[in-house]
Amino acid sequence: MKYISDELLLESYSKAIGLKLEKDFILLLEKEIQRRKVNEALAKVNTCLTAS
């Protein structure tokens, strides 16, 4: 996970939710987002997902 950019991580997270992939995979992405402290970006992604 450390080899992908924050942007790609957030995009992957967004797509994983949209495609309703395994919860474990989504949780793995969430943990990496939190580890990288890009939680503000995660909040924006979640807002966009719930708006559509």
C-alpha distance matrix in Angstrom:
0.0 3.8 5.4 5.9 8.8 9.8 12.3 10.2 8.2 11.8 13.3 11.2 12.2 15.7 16.1 15.0 17.7 20.1 19.9 20.2 17.4 17.2 17.1 14.8 12.0 13.0 13.1 9.6 8.6 11.5 10.6 7.5 10.0 12.5 10.8 10.5 14.0 14.0 16.2 19.0 17.1 16.2 19.9 20.8 18.7 20.4 23.7 23.5 22.7 25.6 27.9 27.6
3.8 0.0 3.8 5.7 7.8 9.2 12.2 11.1 9.6 13.0 14.9 13.7 14.6 17.9 18.7 18.1 20.5 22.9 23.0 23.5 21.0 20.7 20.4 18.1 15.5 16.1 15.9 12.5 11.3 13.5 12.2 8.6 10.6 12.7 10.3 9.3 13.0 13.4 16.2 18.8 17.1 16.9 20.6 21.4 19.9 21.9 25.0 24.9 24.6 27.5 29.6 29.6
5.4 3.8 0.0 3.8 6.7 9.5 11.7 10.0 9.8 13.4 14.5 13.4 15.3 18.2 18.5 18.3 21.2 23.0 23.0 24.0 21.5 21.8 22.1 20.0 17.0 17.7 18.2 14.8 13.2 15.9 15.2 11.6 13.1 15.8 13.8 12.1 15.7 15.4 18.5 20.5 18.3 18.5 22.3 22.5 20.7 23.1 26.0 25.4 25.2 28.4 30.2 29.8
5.9 5.7 3.8 0.0 3.8 6.6 8.2 6.2 6.5 10.0 10.8 10.1 12.2 14.8 15.2 15.5 18.3 19.8 20.1 21.3 19.2 20.1 20.4 18.9 15.5 15.7 16.7 13.9 11.4 14.1 14.3 10.7 11.3 14.6 13.5 11.5 14.6 13.4 16.4 18.1 15.5 15.7 19.4 19.3 17.4 20.0 22.8 21.9 21.7 25.1 26.7 26.2
8.8 7.8 6.7 3.8 0.0 3.8 5.3 5.2 6.2 8.7 9.8 10.5 12.3 14.2 15.3 16.3 18.5 19.9 20.8 22.2 20.6 21.8 21.7 20.6 17.4 16.7 17.7 15.4 12.4 14.2 14.8 11.3 10.6 13.9 13.2 10.3 12.9 11.2 14.4 15.5 12.8 13.8 17.4 16.8 15.5 18.5 20.8 20.0 20.5 23.7 25.0 24.9
9.8 9.2 9.5 6.6 3.8 0.0 3.8 5.5 5.0 6.2 8.5 9.8 10.5 12.3 14.2 15.1 16.7 18.3 19.8 20.9 19.7 20.8 20.2 19.5 16.5 15.1 15.9 14.1 10.8 11.8 12.7 9.5 7.8 10.9 11.0 8.0 9.8 7.6 10.7 11.7 9.1 10.2 13.7 13.4 12.4 15.3 17.5 17.1 17.8 20.8 22.2 22.5
12.3 12.2 11.7 8.2 5.3 3.8 0.0 3.8 5.4 5.2 6.1 8.5 9.9 10.6 12.3 14.1 15.6 16.5 18.2 19.8 19.1 20.9 20.6 20.5 17.3 15.6 17.2 15.9 12.2 13.3 15.1 12.3 10.2 13.6 14.4 11.5 12.7 9.7 12.2 12.4 9.0 10.3 13.5 12.2 10.9 14.3 16.1 15.0 15.9 19.2 20.1 20.0
10.2 11.1 10.0 6.2 5.2 5.5 3.8 0.0 3.8 5.4 5.0 6.0 8.5 9.7 10.4 11.9 14.2 15.0 16.0 17.8 16.7 18.4 18.8 18.5 15.0 13.9 15.9 14.3 10.8 12.9 14.7 11.9 10.8 14.5 15.0 12.8 14.7 12.1 14.4 15.2 11.8 12.1 15.5 14.5 12.3 15.3 17.7 16.2 16.3 19.8 21.0 20.4
8.2 9.6 9.8 6.5 6.2 5.0 5.4 3.8 0.0 3.8 5.5 5.1 6.2 8.7 9.9 10.4 12.4 14.2 15.2 16.2 14.9 16.1 15.8 15.3 12.1 10.9 12.4 10.7 7.2 9.2 10.9 8.3 7.4 11.1 11.8 10.2 12.1 9.9 11.8 13.4 10.5 9.9 13.6 13.5 11.2 13.5 16.5 15.7 15.4 18.6 20.4 20.1
11.8 13.0 13.4 10.0 8.7 6.2 5.2 5.4 3.8 0.0 3.8 5.4 5.0 6.1 8.6 9.7 10.7 12.3 14.2 15.2 14.7 16.3 15.7 16.0 13.1 10.8 12.5 12.0 8.2 9.0 11.6 9.8 7.5 11.0 12.8 11.1 11.9 8.8 10.0 10.9 7.6 6.9 10.3 9.9 7.4 10.1 12.8 12.0 12.0 15.2 16.8 16.8
13.3 14.9 14.5 10.8 9.8 8.5 6.1 5.0 5.5 3.8 0.0 3.8 5.4 5.1 6.2 8.5 10.0 10.5 12.1 14.0 13.7 16.1 16.3 16.9 13.7 11.8 14.4 13.9 10.3 11.8 14.6 12.9 11.1 14.7 16.3 14.7 15.6 12.5 13.5 14.0 10.4 9.9 12.8 11.5 8.5 11.3 13.6 11.8 11.5 15.1 16.3 15.5
11.2 13.7 13.4 10.1 10.5 9.8 8.5 6.0 5.1 5.4 3.8 0.0 3.8 5.4 5.1 5.9 8.6 9.7 10.3 11.9 10.8 12.9 13.4 13.8 10.3 9.1 12.0 11.2 8.0 10.4 13.1 11.5 10.8 14.4 15.8 14.8 16.3 13.8 14.7 16.0 12.8 11.4 14.5 14.1 10.7 12.6 15.6 14.2 12.9 16.4 18.2 17.1
12.2 14.6 15.3 12.2 12.3 10.5 9.9 8.5 6.2 5.0 5.4 3.8 0.0 3.8 5.5 5.1 6.3 8.6 9.9 10.4 9.8 11.4 11.1 11.8 8.9 6.5 9.2 9.3 6.1 7.4 10.7 10.1 9.0 12.1 14.1 13.7 14.6 12.2 12.2 13.9 11.1 8.7 11.7 12.0 8.6 9.6 13.0 12.3 10.7 13.8 16.1 15.6
15.7 17.9 18.2 14.8 14.2 12.3 10.6 9.7 8.7 6.1 5.1 5.4 3.8 0.0 3.8 5.5 5.3 6.2 8.7 9.9 10.5 13.0 12.8 14.5 11.9 9.1 12.0 12.9 9.8 10.4 14.0 13.6 11.7 14.7 17.1 16.4 16.7 13.8 13.4 14.0 11.1 9.0 11.1 10.4 6.6 7.9 10.7 9.2 7.5 10.9 12.8 12.0
16.1 18.7 18.5 15.2 15.3 14.2 12.3 10.4 9.9 8.6 6.2 5.1 5.5 3.8 0.0 3.8 5.4 4.9 5.9 8.3 8.7 11.8 12.7 14.4 11.5 9.7 13.3 13.8 11.1 12.7 16.0 15.5 14.4 17.5 19.6 18.9 19.8 17.0 16.9 17.7 14.6 12.7 14.9 14.0 10.2 11.3 13.9 11.9 9.8 13.1 14.9 13.1
15.0 18.1 18.3 15.5 16.3 15.1 14.1 11.9 10.4 9.7 8.5 5.9 5.1 5.5 3.8 0.0 3.8 5.5 5.2 6.0 5.3 8.1 9.1 10.7 8.0 6.5 10.2 10.9 9.0 10.8 14.0 14.0 13.6 16.4 18.4 18.5 19.5 17.3 16.9 18.5 15.8 13.2 15.5 15.6 11.8 12.0 15.2 14.0 11.3 14.1 16.6 15.1
17.7 20.5 21.2 18.3 18.5 16.7 15.6 14.2 12.4 10.7 10.0 8.6 6.3 5.3 5.4 3.8 0.0 3.8 5.4 4.9 6.4 8.8 8.7 11.4 9.7 7.0 10.3 12.2 10.4 10.9 14.4 15.2 14.2 16.5 19.1 19.3 19.6 17.3 16.2 17.4 15.2 12.2 13.6 13.9 10.3 9.5 12.5 11.7 8.4 10.7 13.5 12.3
20.1 22.9 23.0 19.8 19.9 18.3 16.5 15.0 14.2 12.3 10.5 9.7 8.6 6.2 4.9 5.5 3.8 0.0 3.8 5.4 7.9 11.2 11.9 14.7 12.8 10.6 14.1 15.7 13.7 14.4 18.0 18.3 17.1 19.7 22.3 22.1 22.4 19.7 18.7 19.4 16.7 14.3 15.4 14.8 11.2 10.8 13.0 11.1 7.9 10.4 12.4 10.3
19.9 23.0 23.0 20.1 20.8 19.8 18.2 16.0 15.2 14.2 12.1 10.3 9.9 8.7 5.9 5.2 5.4 3.8 0.0 3.8 5.5 9.3 11.1 13.7 11.7 10.6 14.3 15.6 14.1 15.5 18.8 19.1 18.6 21.3 23.5 23.5 24.3 21.9 21.2 22.3 19.6 17.1 18.6 18.3 14.5 14.2 16.7 14.9 11.7 14.0 16.1 13.7
20.2 23.5 24.0 21.3 22.2 20.9 19.8 17.8 16.2 15.2 14.0 11.9 10.4 9.9 8.3 6.0 4.9 5.4 3.8 0.0 3.8 6.7 8.0 11.1 10.1 8.9 12.2 14.1 13.4 14.3 17.5 18.5 18.2 20.4 22.7 23.3 24.0 21.9 20.8 22.2 20.1 17.0 18.3 18.7 15.1 14.0 16.7 15.7 12.2 13.7 16.5 14.6
17.4 21.0 21.5 19.2 20.6 19.7 19.1 16.7 14.9 14.7 13.7 10.8 9.8 10.5 8.7 5.3 6.4 7.9 5.5 3.8 0.0 3.8 6.4 8.6 7.1 7.2 10.5 11.7 11.5 13.2 15.8 16.6 17.0 19.3 21.1 21.9 23.1 21.4 20.7 22.7 20.4 17.4 19.3 20.0 16.4 15.6 18.8 18.0 14.7 16.6 19.5 17.8
17.2 20.7 21.8 20.1 21.8 20.8 20.9 18.4 16.1 16.3 16.1 12.9 11.4 13.0 11.8 8.1 8.8 11.2 9.3 6.7 3.8 0.0 3.8 5.4 5.4 6.5 8.8 10.1 11.1 12.6 14.5 15.9 17.0 18.7 20.2 21.7 22.9 21.8 21.0 23.4 21.6 18.3 20.3 21.6 18.3 17.2 20.6 20.4 17.1 18.6 21.9 20.6
17.1 20.4 22.1 20.4 21.7 20.2 20.6 18.8 15.8 15.7 16.3 13.4 11.1 12.8 12.7 9.1 8.7 11.9 11.1 8.0 6.4 3.8 0.0 3.8 5.4 5.0 6.0 8.5 9.9 10.3 12.2 14.2 15.1 16.3 18.1 19.9 20.7 19.9 18.6 21.2 19.9 16.4 18.1 19.9 16.9 15.3 18.9 19.3 16.1 17.2 20.8 20.2
14.8 18.1 20.0 18.9 20.6 19.5 20.5 18.5 15.3 16.0 16.9 13.8 11.8 14.5 14.4 10.7 11.4 14.7 13.7 11.1 8.6 5.4 3.8 0.0 3.8 5.5 5.0 6.1 8.7 9.7 10.5 12.4 14.2 15.2 16.3 18.5 19.8 19.5 18.6 21.7 20.5 17.2 19.4 21.4 18.6 17.4 21.1 21.6 18.8 20.2 23.7 23.3
12.0 15.5 17.0 15.5 17.4 16.5 17.3 15.0 12.1 13.1 13.7 10.3 8.9 11.9 11.5 8.0 9.7 12.8 11.7 10.1 7.1 5.4 5.4 3.8 0.0 3.8 5.4 5.0 6.4 8.7 9.9 10.8 12.5 14.4 15.3 16.8 18.5 17.8 17.5 20.3 18.6 15.6 18.2 19.8 16.7 16.2 20.0 20.0 17.4 19.4 22.6 21.9
13.0 16.1 17.7 15.7 16.7 15.1 15.6 13.9 10.9 10.8 11.8 9.1 6.5 9.1 9.7 6.5 7.0 10.6 10.6 8.9 7.2 6.5 5.0 5.5 3.8 0.0 3.8 5.4 5.1 6.2 8.7 10.0 10.5 12.3 14.2 15.4 16.5 15.4 14.5 17.2 15.6 12.3 14.7 16.3 13.2 12.5 16.3 16.5 14.0 15.9 19.2 18.8
13.1 15.9 18.2 16.7 17.7 15.9 17.2 15.9 12.4 12.5 14.4 12.0 9.2 12.0 13.3 10.2 10.3 14.1 14.3 12.2 10.5 8.8 6.0 5.0 5.4 3.8 0.0 3.8 5.4 4.9 6.1 8.6 9.7 10.4 12.1 14.2 15.0 14.8 13.7 16.8 16.0 12.6 14.8 17.1 14.8 13.7 17.5 18.4 16.2 17.6 21.1 21.2
9.6 12.5 14.8 13.9 15.4 14.1 15.9 14.3 10.7 12.0 13.9 11.2 9.3 12.9 13.8 10.9 12.2 15.7 15.6 14.1 11.7 10.1 8.5 6.1 5.0 5.4 3.8 0.0 3.8 5.4 5.2 6.4 8.7 10.0 10.5 12.5 14.3 14.3 14.1 17.5 16.3 13.5 16.4 18.5 16.1 15.8 19.6 20.3 18.4 20.3 23.5 23.5
8.6 11.3 13.2 11.4 12.4 10.8 12.2 10.8 7.2 8.2 10.3 8.0 6.1 9.8 11.1 9.0 10.4 13.7 14.1 13.4 11.5 11.1 9.9 8.7 6.4 5.1 5.4 3.8 0.0 3.8 5.5 5.1 6.2 8.7 9.8 10.6 12.3 11.5 11.7 14.7 13.0 10.4 13.7 15.3 12.8 13.2 16.9 17.2 15.7 18.0 20.9 20.9
11.5 13.5 15.9 14.1 14.2 11.8 13.3 12.9 9.2 9.0 11.8 10.4 7.4 10.4 12.7 10.8 10.9 14.4 15.5 14.3 13.2 12.6 10.3 9.7 8.7 6.2 4.9 5.4 3.8 0.0 3.8 5.4 5.0 6.2 8.5 9.9 10.4 9.9 9.0 12.2 11.4 8.3 11.0 13.4 11.5 11.2 14.9 16.0 14.7 16.4 19.4 20.1
10.6 12.2 15.2 14.3 14.8 12.7 15.1 14.7 10.9 11.6 14.6 13.1 10.7 14.0 16.0 14.0 14.4 18.0 18.8 17.5 15.8 14.5 12.2 10.5 9.9 8.7 6.1 5.2 5.5 3.8 0.0 3.8 5.4 5.1 6.0 8.6 9.7 10.5 10.1 13.8 13.5 11.0 13.7 16.3 14.9 14.7 18.2 19.5 18.4 20.0 23.1 23.9
7.5 8.6 11.6 10.7 11.3 9.5 12.3 11.9 8.3 9.8 12.9 11.5 10.1 13.6 15.5 14.0 15.2 18.3 19.1 18.5 16.6 15.9 14.2 12.4 10.8 10.0 8.6 6.4 5.1 5.4 3.8 0.0 3.8 5.4 4.9 6.2 8.5 9.0 10.0 13.5 12.6 10.9 14.2 16.2 14.7 15.5 18.9 19.7 19.0 21.1 23.8 24.4
10.0 10.6 13.1 11.3 10.6 7.8 10.2 10.8 7.4 7.5 11.1 10.8 9.0 11.7 14.4 13.6 14.2 17.1 18.6 18.2 17.0 17.0 15.1 14.2 12.5 10.5 9.7 8.7 6.2 5.0 5.4 3.8 0.0 3.8 5.5 5.2 6.2 5.6 6.5 9.7 8.8 7.3 10.6 12.5 11.5 12.5 15.6 16.6 16.4 18.5 20.9 21.8
12.5 12.7 15.8 14.6 13.9 10.9 13.6 14.5 11.1 11.0 14.7 14.4 12.1 14.7 17.5 16.4 16.5 19.7 21.3 20.4 19.3 18.7 16.3 15.2 14.4 12.3 10.4 10.0 8.7 6.2 5.1 5.4 3.8 0.0 3.8 5.4 4.8 6.2 5.8 9.6 10.2 8.6 11.0 13.7 13.4 13.7 16.6 18.3 18.2 19.7 22.2 23.6
10.8 10.3 13.8 13.5 13.2 11.0 14.4 15.0 11.8 12.8 16.3 15.8 14.1 17.1 19.6 18.4 19.1 22.3 23.5 22.7 21.1 20.2 18.1 16.3 15.3 14.2 12.1 10.5 9.8 8.5 6.0 4.9 5.5 3.8 0.0 3.8 5.4 7.9 8.9 12.5 12.8 11.9 14.6 16.9 16.6 17.2 20.2 21.6 21.5 23.2 25.8 27.0
10.5 9.3 12.1 11.5 10.3 8.0 11.5 12.8 10.2 11.1 14.7 14.8 13.7 16.4 18.9 18.5 19.3 22.1 23.5 23.3 21.9 21.7 19.9 18.5 16.8 15.4 14.2 12.5 10.6 9.9 8.6 6.2 5.2 5.4 3.8 0.0 3.8 5.5 8.1 10.9 10.8 10.9 13.8 15.5 15.4 16.8 19.4 20.5 20.9 23.0 25.1 26.2
14.0 13.0 15.7 14.6 12.9 9.8 12.7 14.7 12.1 11.9 15.6 16.3 14.6 16.7 19.8 19.5 19.6 22.4 24.3 24.0 23.1 22.9 20.7 19.8 18.5 16.5 15.0 14.3 12.3 10.4 9.7 8.5 6.2 4.8 5.4 3.8 0.0 3.8 5.4 8.0 9.1 9.4 11.5 13.6 14.2 15.4 17.5 19.1 19.9 21.5 23.5 25.1
14.0 13.4 15.4 13.4 11.2 7.6 9.7 12.1 9.9 8.8 12.5 13.8 12.2 13.8 17.0 17.3 17.3 19.7 21.9 21.9 21.4 21.8 19.9 19.5 17.8 15.4 14.8 14.3 11.5 9.9 10.5 9.0 5.6 6.2 7.9 5.5 3.8 0.0 3.8 5.5 5.5 6.4 8.9 10.3 10.9 12.6 14.6 15.8 16.8 18.7 20.4 21.9
16.2 16.2 18.5 16.4 14.4 10.7 12.2 14.4 11.8 10.0 13.5 14.7 12.2 13.4 16.9 16.9 16.2 18.7 21.2 20.8 20.7 21.0 18.6 18.6 17.5 14.5 13.7 14.1 11.7 9.0 10.1 10.0 6.5 5.8 8.9 8.1 5.4 3.8 0.0 3.8 5.3 4.8 6.2 8.7 9.7 10.3 12.2 14.2 15.1 16.4 18.3 20.2
19.0 18.8 20.5 18.1 15.5 11.7 12.4 15.2 13.4 10.9 14.0 16.0 13.9 14.0 17.7 18.5 17.4 19.4 22.3 22.2 22.7 23.4 21.2 21.7 20.3 17.2 16.8 17.5 14.7 12.2 13.8 13.5 9.7 9.6 12.5 10.9 8.0 5.5 3.8 0.0 3.8 5.3 5.1 6.5 8.8 10.0 10.7 12.6 14.4 15.6 16.8 19.0
17.1 17.1 18.3 15.5 12.8 9.1 9.0 11.8 10.5 7.6 10.4 12.8 11.1 11.1 14.6 15.8 15.2 16.7 19.6 20.1 20.4 21.6 19.9 20.5 18.6 15.6 16.0 16.3 13.0 11.4 13.5 12.6 8.8 10.2 12.8 10.8 9.1 5.5 5.3 3.8 0.0 3.8 5.4 5.1 6.3 8.7 9.8 10.7 12.4 14.4 15.5 17.1
16.2 16.9 18.5 15.7 13.8 10.2 10.3 12.1 9.9 6.9 9.9 11.4 8.7 9.0 12.7 13.2 12.2 14.3 17.1 17.0 17.4 18.3 16.4 17.2 15.6 12.3 12.6 13.5 10.4 8.3 11.0 10.9 7.3 8.6 11.9 10.9 9.4 6.4 4.8 5.3 3.8 0.0 3.8 5.4 5.0 6.2 8.6 9.9 10.5 12.3 14.2 15.7
19.9 20.6 22.3 19.4 17.4 13.7 13.5 15.5 13.6 10.3 12.8 14.5 11.7 11.1 14.9 15.5 13.6 15.4 18.6 18.3 19.3 20.3 18.1 19.4 18.2 14.7 14.8 16.4 13.7 11.0 13.7 14.2 10.6 11.0 14.6 13.8 11.5 8.9 6.2 5.1 5.4 3.8 0.0 3.8 5.5 5.1 6.1 8.6 9.9 10.6 12.3 14.6
20.8 21.4 22.5 19.3 16.8 13.4 12.2 14.5 13.5 9.9 11.5 14.1 12.0 10.4 14.0 15.6 13.9 14.8 18.3 18.7 20.0 21.6 19.9 21.4 19.8 16.3 17.1 18.5 15.3 13.4 16.3 16.2 12.5 13.7 16.9 15.5 13.6 10.3 8.7 6.5 5.1 5.4 3.8 0.0 3.8 5.4 5.1 6.2 8.6 10.0 10.6 12.7
18.7 19.9 20.7 17.4 15.5 12.4 10.9 12.3 11.2 7.4 8.5 10.7 8.6 6.6 10.2 11.8 10.3 11.2 14.5 15.1 16.4 18.3 16.9 18.6 16.7 13.2 14.8 16.1 12.8 11.5 14.9 14.7 11.5 13.4 16.6 15.4 14.2 10.9 9.7 8.8 6.3 5.0 5.5 3.8 0.0 3.8 5.4 5.2 6.2 8.7 10.0 11.0
20.4 21.9 23.1 20.0 18.5 15.3 14.3 15.3 13.5 10.1 11.3 12.6 9.6 7.9 11.3 12.0 9.5 10.8 14.2 14.0 15.6 17.2 15.3 17.4 16.2 12.5 13.7 15.8 13.2 11.2 14.7 15.5 12.5 13.7 17.2 16.8 15.4 12.6 10.3 10.0 8.7 6.2 5.1 5.4 3.8 0.0 3.8 5.4 5.0 6.2 8.6 10.2
23.7 25.0 26.0 22.8 20.8 17.5 16.1 17.7 16.5 12.8 13.6 15.6 13.0 10.7 13.9 15.2 12.5 13.0 16.7 16.7 18.8 20.6 18.9 21.1 20.0 16.3 17.5 19.6 16.9 14.9 18.2 18.9 15.6 16.6 20.2 19.4 17.5 14.6 12.2 10.7 9.8 8.6 6.1 5.1 5.4 3.8 0.0 3.8 5.4 5.3 6.2 8.9
23.5 24.9 25.4 21.9 20.0 17.1 15.0 16.2 15.7 12.0 11.8 14.2 12.3 9.2 11.9 14.0 11.7 11.1 14.9 15.7 18.0 20.4 19.3 21.6 20.0 16.5 18.4 20.3 17.2 16.0 19.5 19.7 16.6 18.3 21.6 20.5 19.1 15.8 14.2 12.6 10.7 9.9 8.6 6.2 5.2 5.4 3.8 0.0 3.8 5.6 5.2 6.5
22.7 24.6 25.2 21.7 20.5 17.8 15.9 16.3 15.4 12.0 11.5 12.9 10.7 7.5 9.8 11.3 8.4 7.9 11.7 12.2 14.7 17.1 16.1 18.8 17.4 14.0 16.2 18.4 15.7 14.7 18.4 19.0 16.4 18.2 21.5 20.9 19.9 16.8 15.1 14.4 12.4 10.5 9.9 8.6 6.2 5.0 5.4 3.8 0.0 3.8 5.4 5.5
25.6 27.5 28.4 25.1 23.7 20.8 19.2 19.8 18.6 15.2 15.1 16.4 13.8 10.9 13.1 14.1 10.7 10.4 14.0 13.7 16.6 18.6 17.2 20.2 19.4 15.9 17.6 20.3 18.0 16.4 20.0 21.1 18.5 19.7 23.2 23.0 21.5 18.7 16.4 15.6 14.4 12.3 10.6 10.0 8.7 6.2 5.3 5.6 3.8 0.0 3.8 5.5
27.9 29.6 30.2 26.7 25.0 22.2 20.1 21.0 20.4 16.8 16.3 18.2 16.1 12.8 14.9 16.6 13.5 12.4 16.1 16.5 19.5 21.9 20.8 23.7 22.6 19.2 21.1 23.5 20.9 19.4 23.1 23.8 20.9 22.2 25.8 25.1 23.5 20.4 18.3 16.8 15.5 14.2 12.3 10.6 10.0 8.6 6.2 5.2 5.4 3.8 0.0 3.8
27.6 29.6 29.8 26.2 24.9 22.5 20.0 20.4 20.1 16.8 15.5 17.1 15.6 12.0 13.1 15.1 12.3 10.3 13.7 14.6 17.8 20.6 20.2 23.3 21.9 18.8 21.2 23.5 20.9 20.1 23.9 24.4 21.8 23.6 27.0 26.2 25.1 21.9 20.2 19.0 17.1 15.7 14.6 12.7 11.0 10.2 8.9 6.5 5.5 5.5 3.8 0.0
